């Protein structure tokens, strides 16, 4: 059985963010914010695979 959705993990600290992705979700240039380490990272996601584009400098 295939999972319905997975939490997107922060690429900086590895904790869960407030966003989830499904197997049919496609994200392009998405600004992912982590409430724990307060960092913003630009990501792309497709087929439950998340790729970091670049880390934002604050």
PDBQT receptor file of N, H, CA, C and O in Angstrom, charges set to zero:
ATOM      1  N   UNK A   1       0.843  -1.191   0.000  1.00  0.00    +0.000 N 
ATOM      2  CA  UNK A   1       0.000   0.000   0.000  1.00  0.00    +0.000 C 
ATOM      3  C   UNK A   1       0.881   1.245   0.000  1.00  0.00    +0.000 C 
ATOM      4  O   UNK A   1       1.871   1.311   0.728  1.00  0.00    +0.000 OA
ATOM      5  N   UNK A   2       0.523   2.218  -0.807  1.00  0.00    +0.000 N 
ATOM      6  H   UNK A   2      -0.281   2.165  -1.399  1.00  0.00    +0.000 HD
ATOM      7  CA  UNK A   2       1.306   3.441  -0.931  1.00  0.00    +0.000 C 
ATOM      8  C   UNK A   2       0.868   4.458   0.126  1.00  0.00    +0.000 C 
ATOM      9  O   UNK A   2      -0.319   4.574   0.434  1.00  0.00    +0.000 OA
ATOM     10  N   UNK A   3       1.837   5.193   0.676  1.00  0.00    +0.000 N 
ATOM     11  H   UNK A   3       2.801   5.099   0.426  1.00  0.00    +0.000 HD
ATOM     12  CA  UNK A   3       1.527   6.210   1.676  1.00  0.00    +0.000 C 
ATOM     13  C   UNK A   3       0.730   7.334   1.036  1.00  0.00    +0.000 C 
ATOM     14  O   UNK A   3       0.951   7.677  -0.125  1.00  0.00    +0.000 OA
ATOM     15  N   UNK A   4      -0.194   7.904   1.793  1.00  0.00    +0.000 N 
ATOM     16  H   UNK A   4      -0.374   7.625   2.736  1.00  0.00    +0.000 HD
ATOM     17  CA  UNK A   4      -0.995   9.021   1.300  1.00  0.00    +0.000 C 
ATOM     18  C   UNK A   4      -0.169  10.299   1.213  1.00  0.00    +0.000 C 
ATOM     19  O   UNK A   4      -0.186  10.989   0.194  1.00  0.00    +0.000 OA
ATOM     20  N   UNK A   5       0.551  10.608   2.282  1.00  0.00    +0.000 N 
ATOM     21  H   UNK A   5       0.565  10.048   3.110  1.00  0.00    +0.000 HD
ATOM     22  CA  UNK A   5       1.321  11.857   2.320  1.00  0.00    +0.000 C 
ATOM     23  C   UNK A   5       2.476  11.712   3.300  1.00  0.00    +0.000 C 
ATOM     24  O   UNK A   5       2.433  10.894   4.219  1.00  0.00    +0.000 OA
ATOM     25  N   UNK A   6       3.504  12.516   3.089  1.00  0.00    +0.000 N 
ATOM     26  H   UNK A   6       3.539  13.181   2.343  1.00  0.00    +0.000 HD
ATOM     27  CA  UNK A   6       4.651  12.541   3.994  1.00  0.00    +0.000 C 
ATOM     28  C   UNK A   6       4.953  13.977   4.383  1.00  0.00    +0.000 C 
ATOM     29  O   UNK A   6       4.754  14.902   3.595  1.00  0.00    +0.000 OA
ATOM     30  N   UNK A   7       5.437  14.154   5.612  1.00  0.00    +0.000 N 
ATOM     31  H   UNK A   7       5.598  13.402   6.252  1.00  0.00    +0.000 HD
ATOM     32  CA  UNK A   7       5.866  15.467   6.051  1.00  0.00    +0.000 C 
ATOM     33  C   UNK A   7       7.144  15.840   5.322  1.00  0.00    +0.000 C 
ATOM     34  O   UNK A   7       8.005  14.991   5.091  1.00  0.00    +0.000 OA
ATOM     35  N   UNK A   8       7.265  17.100   4.963  1.00  0.00    +0.000 N 
ATOM     36  H   UNK A   8       6.565  17.790   5.150  1.00  0.00    +0.000 HD
ATOM     37  CA  UNK A   8       8.506  17.589   4.375  1.00  0.00    +0.000 C 
ATOM     38  C   UNK A   8       9.447  17.910   5.526  1.00  0.00    +0.000 C 
ATOM     39  O   UNK A   8       9.093  18.657   6.438  1.00  0.00    +0.000 OA
ATOM     40  N   UNK A   9      10.644  17.344   5.479  1.00  0.00    +0.000 N 
ATOM     41  H   UNK A   9      10.932  16.737   4.738  1.00  0.00    +0.000 HD
ATOM     42  CA  UNK A   9      11.630  17.587   6.523  1.00  0.00    +0.000 C 
ATOM     43  C   UNK A   9      12.522  18.763   6.149  1.00  0.00    +0.000 C 
ATOM     44  O   UNK A   9      12.845  18.973   4.979  1.00  0.00    +0.000 OA
ATOM     45  N   UNK A  10      12.909  19.518   7.157  1.00  0.00    +0.000 N 
ATOM     46  H   UNK A  10      12.647  19.347   8.107  1.00  0.00    +0.000 HD
ATOM     47  CA  UNK A  10      13.793  20.662   6.951  1.00  0.00    +0.000 C 
ATOM     48  C   UNK A  10      15.169  20.157   6.521  1.00  0.00    +0.000 C 
ATOM     49  O   UNK A  10      15.742  19.303   7.197  1.00  0.00    +0.000 OA
ATOM     50  N   UNK A  11      15.713  20.665   5.410  1.00  0.00    +0.000 N 
ATOM     51  H   UNK A  11      15.248  21.359   4.860  1.00  0.00    +0.000 HD
ATOM     52  CA  UNK A  11      17.036  20.222   4.976  1.00  0.00    +0.000 C 
ATOM     53  C   UNK A  11      18.169  20.754   5.862  1.00  0.00    +0.000 C 
ATOM     54  O   UNK A  11      19.297  20.268   5.772  1.00  0.00    +0.000 OA
ATOM     55  N   UNK A  12      17.888  21.735   6.708  1.00  0.00    +0.000 N 
ATOM     56  H   UNK A  12      16.972  22.130   6.781  1.00  0.00    +0.000 HD
ATOM     57  CA  UNK A  12      18.914  22.314   7.577  1.00  0.00    +0.000 C 
ATOM     58  C   UNK A  12      19.026  21.528   8.884  1.00  0.00    +0.000 C 
ATOM     59  O   UNK A  12      20.112  21.073   9.243  1.00  0.00    +0.000 OA
ATOM     60  N   UNK A  13      17.892  21.364   9.607  1.00  0.00    +0.000 N 
ATOM     61  H   UNK A  13      17.009  21.734   9.316  1.00  0.00    +0.000 HD
ATOM     62  CA  UNK A  13      17.922  20.715  10.920  1.00  0.00    +0.000 C 
ATOM     63  C   UNK A  13      17.315  19.313  10.931  1.00  0.00    +0.000 C 
ATOM     64  O   UNK A  13      17.532  18.563  11.883  1.00  0.00    +0.000 OA
ATOM     65  N   UNK A  14      16.557  18.942   9.891  1.00  0.00    +0.000 N 
ATOM     66  H   UNK A  14      16.381  19.552   9.118  1.00  0.00    +0.000 HD
ATOM     67  CA  UNK A  14      16.002  17.599   9.798  1.00  0.00    +0.000 C 
ATOM     68  C   UNK A  14      14.676  17.392  10.505  1.00  0.00    +0.000 C 
ATOM     69  O   UNK A  14      14.162  16.273  10.526  1.00  0.00    +0.000 OA
ATOM     70  N   UNK A  15      14.111  18.438  11.083  1.00  0.00    +0.000 N 
ATOM     71  H   UNK A  15      14.528  19.347  11.066  1.00  0.00    +0.000 HD
ATOM     72  CA  UNK A  15      12.821  18.318  11.762  1.00  0.00    +0.000 C 
ATOM     73  C   UNK A  15      11.664  18.486  10.792  1.00  0.00    +0.000 C 
ATOM     74  O   UNK A  15      11.839  18.973   9.675  1.00  0.00    +0.000 OA
ATOM     75  N   UNK A  16      10.466  18.071  11.237  1.00  0.00    +0.000 N 
ATOM     76  H   UNK A  16      10.324  17.675  12.145  1.00  0.00    +0.000 HD
ATOM     77  CA  UNK A  16       9.273  18.227  10.416  1.00  0.00    +0.000 C 
ATOM     78  C   UNK A  16       8.924  19.694  10.251  1.00  0.00    +0.000 C 
ATOM     79  O   UNK A  16       9.061  20.487  11.182  1.00  0.00    +0.000 OA
ATOM     80  N   UNK A  17       8.474  20.043   9.059  1.00  0.00    +0.000 N 
ATOM     81  H   UNK A  17       8.363  19.398   8.302  1.00  0.00    +0.000 HD
ATOM     82  CA  UNK A  17       7.942  21.386   8.831  1.00  0.00    +0.000 C 
ATOM     83  C   UNK A  17       6.426  21.287   8.939  1.00  0.00    +0.000 C 
ATOM     84  O   UNK A  17       5.903  20.235   9.308  1.00  0.00    +0.000 OA
ATOM     85  N   UNK A  18       5.730  22.338   8.631  1.00  0.00    +0.000 N 
ATOM     86  H   UNK A  18       6.155  23.193   8.332  1.00  0.00    +0.000 HD
ATOM     87  CA  UNK A  18       4.267  22.323   8.699  1.00  0.00    +0.000 C 
ATOM     88  C   UNK A  18       3.633  21.886   7.384  1.00  0.00    +0.000 C 
ATOM     89  O   UNK A  18       2.410  21.918   7.243  1.00  0.00    +0.000 OA
ATOM     90  N   UNK A  19       4.456  21.480   6.423  1.00  0.00    +0.000 N 
ATOM     91  H   UNK A  19       5.449  21.454   6.537  1.00  0.00    +0.000 HD
ATOM     92  CA  UNK A  19       3.962  21.129   5.092  1.00  0.00    +0.000 C 
ATOM     93  C   UNK A  19       4.079  19.635   4.844  1.00  0.00    +0.000 C 
ATOM     94  O   UNK A  19       5.004  18.977   5.319  1.00  0.00    +0.000 OA
ATOM     95  N   UNK A  20       3.123  19.118   4.090  1.00  0.00    +0.000 N 
ATOM     96  H   UNK A  20       2.371  19.653   3.704  1.00  0.00    +0.000 HD
ATOM     97  CA  UNK A  20       3.161  17.725   3.687  1.00  0.00    +0.000 C 
ATOM     98  C   UNK A  20       3.083  17.651   2.175  1.00  0.00    +0.000 C 
ATOM     99  O   UNK A  20       2.599  18.578   1.526  1.00  0.00    +0.000 OA
ATOM    100  N   UNK A  21       3.559  16.548   1.614  1.00  0.00    +0.000 N 
ATOM    101  H   UNK A  21       3.952  15.795   2.141  1.00  0.00    +0.000 HD
ATOM    102  CA  UNK A  21       3.505  16.343   0.179  1.00  0.00    +0.000 C 
ATOM    103  C   UNK A  21       2.945  14.949  -0.100  1.00  0.00    +0.000 C 
ATOM    104  O   UNK A  21       3.179  14.009   0.660  1.00  0.00    +0.000 OA
ATOM    105  N   UNK A  22       2.209  14.834  -1.190  1.00  0.00    +0.000 N 
ATOM    106  H   UNK A  22       2.019  15.597  -1.807  1.00  0.00    +0.000 HD
ATOM    107  CA  UNK A  22       1.670  13.546  -1.615  1.00  0.00    +0.000 C 
ATOM    108  C   UNK A  22       2.449  13.061  -2.820  1.00  0.00    +0.000 C 
ATOM    109  O   UNK A  22       3.258  13.802  -3.378  1.00  0.00    +0.000 OA
ATOM    110  N   UNK A  23       2.212  11.820  -3.226  1.00  0.00    +0.000 N 
ATOM    111  H   UNK A  23       1.555  11.218  -2.772  1.00  0.00    +0.000 HD
ATOM    112  CA  UNK A  23       2.950  11.264  -4.361  1.00  0.00    +0.000 C 
ATOM    113  C   UNK A  23       2.669  12.011  -5.657  1.00  0.00    +0.000 C 
ATOM    114  O   UNK A  23       3.495  11.981  -6.569  1.00  0.00    +0.000 OA
ATOM    115  N   UNK A  24       1.514  12.687  -5.763  1.00  0.00    +0.000 N 
ATOM    116  H   UNK A  24       0.843  12.711  -5.022  1.00  0.00    +0.000 HD
ATOM    117  CA  UNK A  24       1.180  13.419  -6.983  1.00  0.00    +0.000 C 
ATOM    118  C   UNK A  24       1.395  14.932  -6.852  1.00  0.00    +0.000 C 
ATOM    119  O   UNK A  24       0.974  15.693  -7.723  1.00  0.00    +0.000 OA
ATOM    120  N   UNK A  25       2.046  15.370  -5.769  1.00  0.00    +0.000 N 
ATOM    121  H   UNK A  25       2.388  14.752  -5.061  1.00  0.00    +0.000 HD
ATOM    122  CA  UNK A  25       2.337  16.793  -5.561  1.00  0.00    +0.000 C 
ATOM    123  C   UNK A  25       3.575  17.209  -6.349  1.00  0.00    +0.000 C 
ATOM    124  O   UNK A  25       4.583  16.503  -6.364  1.00  0.00    +0.000 OA
ATOM    125  N   UNK A  26       3.483  18.358  -6.999  1.00  0.00    +0.000 N 
ATOM    126  H   UNK A  26       2.664  18.932  -6.986  1.00  0.00    +0.000 HD
ATOM    127  CA  UNK A  26       4.626  18.923  -7.717  1.00  0.00    +0.000 C 
ATOM    128  C   UNK A  26       4.823  20.351  -7.215  1.00  0.00    +0.000 C 
ATOM    129  O   UNK A  26       3.929  21.190  -7.327  1.00  0.00    +0.000 OA
ATOM    130  N   UNK A  27       6.007  20.614  -6.660  1.00  0.00    +0.000 N 
ATOM    131  H   UNK A  27       6.733  19.933  -6.569  1.00  0.00    +0.000 HD
ATOM    132  CA  UNK A  27       6.349  21.951  -6.184  1.00  0.00    +0.000 C 
ATOM    133  C   UNK A  27       7.545  22.457  -6.975  1.00  0.00    +0.000 C 
ATOM    134  O   UNK A  27       8.518  21.729  -7.169  1.00  0.00    +0.000 OA
ATOM    135  N   UNK A  28       7.477  23.680  -7.423  1.00  0.00    +0.000 N 
ATOM    136  H   UNK A  28       6.687  24.271  -7.266  1.00  0.00    +0.000 HD
ATOM    137  CA  UNK A  28       8.581  24.323  -8.133  1.00  0.00    +0.000 C 
ATOM    138  C   UNK A  28       8.891  25.639  -7.430  1.00  0.00    +0.000 C 
ATOM    139  O   UNK A  28       7.987  26.443  -7.205  1.00  0.00    +0.000 OA
ATOM    140  N   UNK A  29      10.145  25.868  -7.082  1.00  0.00    +0.000 N 
ATOM    141  H   UNK A  29      10.879  25.214  -7.264  1.00  0.00    +0.000 HD
ATOM    142  CA  UNK A  29      10.570  27.114  -6.421  1.00  0.00    +0.000 C 
ATOM    143  C   UNK A  29       9.720  27.436  -5.197  1.00  0.00    +0.000 C 
ATOM    144  O   UNK A  29       9.233  28.557  -5.051  1.00  0.00    +0.000 OA
ATOM    145  N   UNK A  30       9.542  26.449  -4.316  1.00  0.00    +0.000 N 
ATOM    146  H   UNK A  30       9.938  25.539  -4.434  1.00  0.00    +0.000 HD
ATOM    147  CA  UNK A  30       8.704  26.600  -3.135  1.00  0.00    +0.000 C 
ATOM    148  C   UNK A  30       9.561  27.057  -1.940  1.00  0.00    +0.000 C 
ATOM    149  O   UNK A  30      10.545  26.397  -1.607  1.00  0.00    +0.000 OA
ATOM    150  N   UNK A  31       9.200  28.173  -1.296  1.00  0.00    +0.000 N 
ATOM    151  H   UNK A  31       8.400  28.708  -1.566  1.00  0.00    +0.000 HD
ATOM    152  CA  UNK A  31       9.954  28.633  -0.123  1.00  0.00    +0.000 C 
ATOM    153  C   UNK A  31       9.506  27.875   1.132  1.00  0.00    +0.000 C 
ATOM    154  O   UNK A  31       8.472  28.191   1.718  1.00  0.00    +0.000 OA
ATOM    155  N   UNK A  32      10.283  26.885   1.531  1.00  0.00    +0.000 N 
ATOM    156  H   UNK A  32      11.124  26.627   1.055  1.00  0.00    +0.000 HD
ATOM    157  CA  UNK A  32       9.968  26.055   2.694  1.00  0.00    +0.000 C 
ATOM    158  C   UNK A  32      10.519  26.727   3.945  1.00  0.00    +0.000 C 
ATOM    159  O   UNK A  32      11.712  27.022   4.024  1.00  0.00    +0.000 OA
ATOM    160  N   UNK A  33       9.643  26.971   4.928  1.00  0.00    +0.000 N 
ATOM    161  H   UNK A  33       8.674  26.732   4.864  1.00  0.00    +0.000 HD
ATOM    162  CA  UNK A  33      10.043  27.608   6.178  1.00  0.00    +0.000 C 
ATOM    163  C   UNK A  33       9.994  26.597   7.308  1.00  0.00    +0.000 C 
ATOM    164  O   UNK A  33       9.010  25.871   7.454  1.00  0.00    +0.000 OA
ATOM    165  N   UNK A  34      11.046  26.546   8.105  1.00  0.00    +0.000 N 
ATOM    166  H   UNK A  34      11.844  27.136   7.987  1.00  0.00    +0.000 HD
ATOM    167  CA  UNK A  34      11.102  25.659   9.263  1.00  0.00    +0.000 C 
ATOM    168  C   UNK A  34      10.839  26.466  10.529  1.00  0.00    +0.000 C 
ATOM    169  O   UNK A  34      11.587  27.399  10.823  1.00  0.00    +0.000 OA
ATOM    170  N   UNK A  35       9.784  26.126  11.294  1.00  0.00    +0.000 N 
ATOM    171  H   UNK A  35       9.177  25.368  11.054  1.00  0.00    +0.000 HD
ATOM    172  CA  UNK A  35       9.485  26.875  12.516  1.00  0.00    +0.000 C 
ATOM    173  C   UNK A  35      10.489  26.610  13.644  1.00  0.00    +0.000 C 
ATOM    174  O   UNK A  35      10.591  27.408  14.576  1.00  0.00    +0.000 OA
ATOM    175  N   UNK A  36      11.222  25.511  13.570  1.00  0.00    +0.000 N 
ATOM    176  H   UNK A  36      11.139  24.863  12.812  1.00  0.00    +0.000 HD
ATOM    177  CA  UNK A  36      12.170  25.195  14.632  1.00  0.00    +0.000 C 
ATOM    178  C   UNK A  36      13.476  25.983  14.490  1.00  0.00    +0.000 C 
ATOM    179  O   UNK A  36      13.898  26.656  15.431  1.00  0.00    +0.000 OA
ATOM    180  N   UNK A  37      14.120  25.901  13.315  1.00  0.00    +0.000 N 
ATOM    181  H   UNK A  37      13.777  25.354  12.551  1.00  0.00    +0.000 HD
ATOM    182  CA  UNK A  37      15.398  26.618  13.139  1.00  0.00    +0.000 C 
ATOM    183  C   UNK A  37      15.212  27.980  12.472  1.00  0.00    +0.000 C 
ATOM    184  O   UNK A  37      16.178  28.722  12.293  1.00  0.00    +0.000 OA
ATOM    185  N   UNK A  38      13.975  28.307  12.105  1.00  0.00    +0.000 N 
ATOM    186  H   UNK A  38      13.190  27.704  12.250  1.00  0.00    +0.000 HD
ATOM    187  CA  UNK A  38      13.606  29.605  11.539  1.00  0.00    +0.000 C 
ATOM    188  C   UNK A  38      14.402  29.949  10.274  1.00  0.00    +0.000 C 
ATOM    189  O   UNK A  38      14.761  31.104  10.048  1.00  0.00    +0.000 OA
ATOM    190  N   UNK A  39      14.671  28.924   9.457  1.00  0.00    +0.000 N 
ATOM    191  H   UNK A  39      14.380  27.985   9.642  1.00  0.00    +0.000 HD
ATOM    192  CA  UNK A  39      15.374  29.109   8.194  1.00  0.00    +0.000 C 
ATOM    193  C   UNK A  39      14.387  28.907   7.050  1.00  0.00    +0.000 C 
ATOM    194  O   UNK A  39      13.433  28.137   7.166  1.00  0.00    +0.000 OA
ATOM    195  N   UNK A  40      14.622  29.596   5.963  1.00  0.00    +0.000 N 
ATOM    196  H   UNK A  40      15.397  30.222   5.869  1.00  0.00    +0.000 HD
ATOM    197  CA  UNK A  40      13.805  29.425   4.762  1.00  0.00    +0.000 C 
ATOM    198  C   UNK A  40      14.693  28.853   3.665  1.00  0.00    +0.000 C 
ATOM    199  O   UNK A  40      15.798  29.343   3.433  1.00  0.00    +0.000 OA
ATOM    200  N   UNK A  41      14.204  27.811   2.989  1.00  0.00    +0.000 N 
ATOM    201  H   UNK A  41      13.306  27.413   3.177  1.00  0.00    +0.000 HD
ATOM    202  CA  UNK A  41      14.952  27.133   1.944  1.00  0.00    +0.000 C 
ATOM    203  C   UNK A  41      14.088  27.004   0.707  1.00  0.00    +0.000 C 
ATOM    204  O   UNK A  41      12.906  26.678   0.810  1.00  0.00    +0.000 OA
ATOM    205  N   UNK A  42      14.647  27.248  -0.438  1.00  0.00    +0.000 N 
ATOM    206  H   UNK A  42      15.608  27.513  -0.522  1.00  0.00    +0.000 HD
ATOM    207  CA  UNK A  42      13.930  27.114  -1.697  1.00  0.00    +0.000 C 
ATOM    208  C   UNK A  42      14.055  25.665  -2.162  1.00  0.00    +0.000 C 
ATOM    209  O   UNK A  42      15.164  25.155  -2.326  1.00  0.00    +0.000 OA
ATOM    210  N   UNK A  43      12.898  24.993  -2.376  1.00  0.00    +0.000 N 
ATOM    211  H   UNK A  43      11.998  25.407  -2.242  1.00  0.00    +0.000 HD
ATOM    212  CA  UNK A  43      12.914  23.573  -2.738  1.00  0.00    +0.000 C 
ATOM    213  C   UNK A  43      12.053  23.298  -3.962  1.00  0.00    +0.000 C 
ATOM    214  O   UNK A  43      11.248  24.130  -4.381  1.00  0.00    +0.000 OA
ATOM    215  N   UNK A  44      12.243  22.112  -4.523  1.00  0.00    +0.000 N 
ATOM    216  H   UNK A  44      12.897  21.436  -4.182  1.00  0.00    +0.000 HD
ATOM    217  CA  UNK A  44      11.363  21.549  -5.529  1.00  0.00    +0.000 C 
ATOM    218  C   UNK A  44      11.002  20.160  -5.039  1.00  0.00    +0.000 C 
ATOM    219  O   UNK A  44      11.816  19.506  -4.386  1.00  0.00    +0.000 OA
ATOM    220  N   UNK A  45       9.789  19.694  -5.344  1.00  0.00    +0.000 N 
ATOM    221  H   UNK A  45       9.128  20.226  -5.874  1.00  0.00    +0.000 HD
ATOM    222  CA  UNK A  45       9.366  18.364  -4.915  1.00  0.00    +0.000 C 
ATOM    223  C   UNK A  45       8.513  17.725  -5.997  1.00  0.00    +0.000 C 
ATOM    224  O   UNK A  45       7.666  18.377  -6.609  1.00  0.00    +0.000 OA
ATOM    225  N   UNK A  46       8.751  16.436  -6.222  1.00  0.00    +0.000 N 
ATOM    226  H   UNK A  46       9.439  15.907  -5.725  1.00  0.00    +0.000 HD
ATOM    227  CA  UNK A  46       7.972  15.656  -7.175  1.00  0.00    +0.000 C 
ATOM    228  C   UNK A  46       8.105  14.188  -6.800  1.00  0.00    +0.000 C 
ATOM    229  O   UNK A  46       9.203  13.719  -6.502  1.00  0.00    +0.000 OA
ATOM    230  N   UNK A  47       6.987  13.458  -6.813  1.00  0.00    +0.000 N 
ATOM    231  H   UNK A  47       6.095  13.840  -7.055  1.00  0.00    +0.000 HD
ATOM    232  CA  UNK A  47       6.961  12.026  -6.465  1.00  0.00    +0.000 C 
ATOM    233  C   UNK A  47       7.569  11.759  -5.094  1.00  0.00    +0.000 C 
ATOM    234  O   UNK A  47       8.344  10.817  -4.934  1.00  0.00    +0.000 OA
ATOM    235  N   UNK A  48       7.226  12.576  -4.109  1.00  0.00    +0.000 N 
ATOM    236  H   UNK A  48       6.596  13.342  -4.239  1.00  0.00    +0.000 HD
ATOM    237  CA  UNK A  48       7.703  12.481  -2.723  1.00  0.00    +0.000 C 
ATOM    238  C   UNK A  48       9.214  12.685  -2.585  1.00  0.00    +0.000 C 
ATOM    239  O   UNK A  48       9.774  12.378  -1.532  1.00  0.00    +0.000 OA
ATOM    240  N   UNK A  49       9.880  13.191  -3.613  1.00  0.00    +0.000 N 
ATOM    241  H   UNK A  49       9.425  13.440  -4.468  1.00  0.00    +0.000 HD
ATOM    242  CA  UNK A  49      11.317  13.470  -3.547  1.00  0.00    +0.000 C 
ATOM    243  C   UNK A  49      11.521  14.979  -3.500  1.00  0.00    +0.000 C 
ATOM    244  O   UNK A  49      11.065  15.707  -4.382  1.00  0.00    +0.000 OA
ATOM    245  N   UNK A  50      12.210  15.436  -2.462  1.00  0.00    +0.000 N 
ATOM    246  H   UNK A  50      12.580  14.845  -1.746  1.00  0.00    +0.000 HD
ATOM    247  CA  UNK A  50      12.455  16.867  -2.264  1.00  0.00    +0.000 C 
ATOM    248  C   UNK A  50      13.892  17.187  -2.645  1.00  0.00    +0.000 C 
ATOM    249  O   UNK A  50      14.822  16.497  -2.225  1.00  0.00    +0.000 OA
ATOM    250  N   UNK A  51      14.071  18.242  -3.446  1.00  0.00    +0.000 N 
ATOM    251  H   UNK A  51      13.316  18.803  -3.786  1.00  0.00    +0.000 HD
ATOM    252  CA  UNK A  51      15.389  18.690  -3.875  1.00  0.00    +0.000 C 
ATOM    253  C   UNK A  51      15.586  20.140  -3.438  1.00  0.00    +0.000 C 
ATOM    254  O   UNK A  51      14.718  20.983  -3.666  1.00  0.00    +0.000 OA
ATOM    255  N   UNK A  52      16.721  20.428  -2.812  1.00  0.00    +0.000 N 
ATOM    256  H   UNK A  52      17.426  19.743  -2.626  1.00  0.00    +0.000 HD
ATOM    257  CA  UNK A  52      17.036  21.784  -2.362  1.00  0.00    +0.000 C 
ATOM    258  C   UNK A  52      17.621  22.565  -3.539  1.00  0.00    +0.000 C 
ATOM    259  O   UNK A  52      18.573  22.119  -4.178  1.00  0.00    +0.000 OA
ATOM    260  N   UNK A  53      17.041  23.734  -3.818  1.00  0.00    +0.000 N 
ATOM    261  H   UNK A  53      16.266  24.096  -3.299  1.00  0.00    +0.000 HD
ATOM    262  CA  UNK A  53      17.554  24.608  -4.854  1.00  0.00    +0.000 C 
ATOM    263  C   UNK A  53      18.633  25.496  -4.265  1.00  0.00    +0.000 C 
ATOM    264  O   UNK A  53      19.761  25.521  -4.756  1.00  0.00    +0.000 OA
ATOM    265  N   UNK A  54      18.287  26.226  -3.212  1.00  0.00    +0.000 N 
ATOM    266  H   UNK A  54      17.370  26.205  -2.814  1.00  0.00    +0.000 HD
ATOM    267  CA  UNK A  54      19.285  27.024  -2.485  1.00  0.00    +0.000 C 
ATOM    268  C   UNK A  54      18.736  27.431  -1.131  1.00  0.00    +0.000 C 
ATOM    269  O   UNK A  54      17.526  27.523  -0.925  1.00  0.00    +0.000 OA
ATOM    270  N   UNK A  55      19.661  27.672  -0.216  1.00  0.00    +0.000 N 
ATOM    271  H   UNK A  55      20.644  27.598  -0.384  1.00  0.00    +0.000 HD
ATOM    272  CA  UNK A  55      19.303  28.140   1.111  1.00  0.00    +0.000 C 
ATOM    273  C   UNK A  55      19.240  29.650   1.088  1.00  0.00    +0.000 C 
ATOM    274  O   UNK A  55      20.123  30.299   0.529  1.00  0.00    +0.000 OA
ATOM    275  N   UNK A  56      18.214  30.216   1.685  1.00  0.00    +0.000 N 
ATOM    276  H   UNK A  56      17.496  29.688   2.140  1.00  0.00    +0.000 HD
ATOM    277  CA  UNK A  56      18.020  31.658   1.720  1.00  0.00    +0.000 C 
ATOM    278  C   UNK A  56      18.927  32.273   2.772  1.00  0.00    +0.000 C 
ATOM    279  O   UNK A  56      19.103  31.710   3.852  1.00  0.00    +0.000 OA
ATOM    280  N   UNK A  57      19.492  33.405   2.466  1.00  0.00    +0.000 N 
ATOM    281  H   UNK A  57      19.349  33.863   1.589  1.00  0.00    +0.000 HD
ATOM    282  CA  UNK A  57      20.283  34.169   3.423  1.00  0.00    +0.000 C 
ATOM    283  C   UNK A  57      19.386  35.246   4.021  1.00  0.00    +0.000 C 
ATOM    284  O   UNK A  57      18.786  36.034   3.290  1.00  0.00    +0.000 OA
ATOM    285  N   UNK A  58      19.293  35.281   5.348  1.00  0.00    +0.000 N 
ATOM    286  H   UNK A  58      19.780  34.641   5.942  1.00  0.00    +0.000 HD
ATOM    287  CA  UNK A  58      18.428  36.268   6.017  1.00  0.00    +0.000 C 
ATOM    288  C   UNK A  58      19.228  37.440   6.488  1.00  0.00    +0.000 C 
ATOM    289  O   UNK A  58      18.674  38.371   7.073  1.00  0.00    +0.000 OA
TER     290      UNK A  58
